[in-house]
Amino acid sequence: MWLPLLLSLTVAAPLESAPRDATRSAPASALDFPVADEELLGHVFFLSHDRLQGRDLGSAEDRIAATYIEAEFRKLGLEPGGPDGEFEQRFQIFRSVEIDGKVAGIEERWTSNVIAILRGADPGLAEEHIVIGAHYDHIGTRTTESGKTLIYNGADDNASGVAGLLGLAKALRSRENRPHRTIVFVAFGAEEIGLQGARRYVAQPSLPLDRLTAMINLDMIGRGRFLDQKRMQLAKQAMGMPDRGVGLLGGHSARLMALAKQACAAESLASYAPEDFTLVRKFIERAAAGREDSAAFRAKGLPTIFLTTSESDDYHQPTDTIDKIDGETIRIIARAVLRLIDAIDALPAGESLRDEPPTELPPAGERRGGR
C-alpha cells in the first residue's frame, strides 16, 4: 500500500497540518460506542476461522461469510439494501483457471455484496446518504509443492474492516436519535480480484449516487501497531510516528479529509495522508490508485475517505491470523469514523463535499491486487 512505499522514499519529507477552517465539531454523542473489543474480535474470529478456508471468491465459505454478515444486519433490524427486498446484491464473476502456470479455462462464480440501510430521521435530509463499506472476501487457500494446504485466513484483510463495519452499524442503530441522513452499510464481495463488488455497487447502487454525501471505506484496521513491518520501524522512529495510527486516503474532498483528521485527533489517533508529505504526494496517489473499494466511487467523482493501519508483514500470507489483531485499535478507528459520520451528518441539506475532478479507475479486467 502507499504508506510503506512513502516511507521508503522519504524520511525527511515535511508534514503539513490539516486545514483548520474546514472542520466542524462532531456532537458529543459520537463518544457513545456500545460495542466492546471482545465483540469486535468475535466477528474477526468467525470470519477468519480455518473453517472459512480464507473466504475465496465464490466458494461455499465465501457464502457462509456473506450469510453471517446478513444475519448480523438482521439482528440489528436494519432494512435490506439489495434488489427485490433482499440484503444481498448477487453478481457473477468469470475468472481464469490455471494449470501448471498456464490458463486452462474460464470458470464462473457467484458472489454478492451484502447491503443494509438505516433510514435517516430528518425528512429534509433522509434522501441524502453516506455509504460505509468494507470487503469481506480474501484469497482462499494455496497448496505447496509438498501437497500441504495453507489457509490464508485474512484476519486483518479484511475481517477487521468488516468487524468495524458491523460495530458502526450497531452503534448507529442503538442510538435514541438516528442520523439525519440515511446510512448505507455495504460488505463488498470480490475486492481481491479488482474491486468487482464495489464496481457492481456503483453500477447498480441501492440509492442514487447523486445524493451520496460521502463514502467511507475500512480495509485492514486491526493491527495494534501502525505500519507493522520490520523494514518500516526505523523510518517510523525517524519521523516520530507513534505505534498506533491510521493511514487516510481521500478523494475529491479536502474538506472530508480535514473532517477525518479532526475525528481521528479527537480519539488521540495519529493520522497520515499523502498530502502530508509534500515531496511525493502525487507519486503516492498514483501508486495507491485502484487498490481498495473507495476507488470505484472515486472514479465517479464522489467524495471518499479510506482508513487503514496499512500492510503488515503478514499481508496476503497464511500468518494473517486473529492472534495478530487488536480489538482496541478496531474500536478506536470505528469511534473516529462515528465522529466523522456525525460531522458529515451535521452539514446543511444539499451541501456537497466534492471539490476535485474524477480520477480514472483502471479497467475492470486489470487486476490491481486488491487489499
Beta strands, then each sheet from edge to edge (+ up, - down):
strand 1: 79-80
strand 2: 88-99
strand 3: 102-118
strand 4: 129-135
strand 5: 141-143
strand 6: 149-151
strand 7: 182-188
strand 8: 212-218
strand 9: 245-251
strand 10: 270-272
strand 11: 304-308
sheet 1: 1+ 3- 2+
sheet 2: 1+ 3- 7+ 4+ 8+ 11+ 9- 10-
sheet 3: 5+ 6-
end
